Amino acid sequence: MSRAQEQFNRMNERLTARPQISAKLAPFLVLFEMLWLGVIFSLIIAGLLTGLFAFILLVGGLVVPFLLIRYFKRKFDRAAAHPAPASEQIIDHDQIKTDKDGSPFID
C-alpha cells in the first residue's frame, strides 16, 4: 500500500470513528436524554393547553355575549307581548286620581 493510501486510511478512520462513552457516563447521558425529552414534551403539552385555553376564552368572549343578548331580547319581547295584569303592575301613586264619588282611577 502506498504512503498516501495509508494516510488516507488513518484520516478516514479518525473521521468515522465513534467516540467511546465510558461506562460511568452512560447512565447520566440516558438520564439527561430522558429529562430533555420530558422538557420538550412538557413544552408541547403546555403550548397545546395554552392554545386550548385561549380558544375557550375567544369563543366565550364572542359567543356568550351574543347568547346573553339573545336571551334577554326574547325575555323582554315576551314580556312586552304579555303585559302583567293590572293587579301586578307597579303603579306610581302620583297617577292615581279619584272620581267625584271617591273611587280611584289611573289617568
Secondary structure, 3 states (H helix, E strand, C coil): CCHHHHHHHHHHHHHHCCCCCCCCCHHHHHHHHHHHHHHHHHHHHHHHHHHHHHHHHHHHHHHHHHHHHHHHHHHHHHHHHCCCCCCCCCCCCCCEEECCCCCEEEC
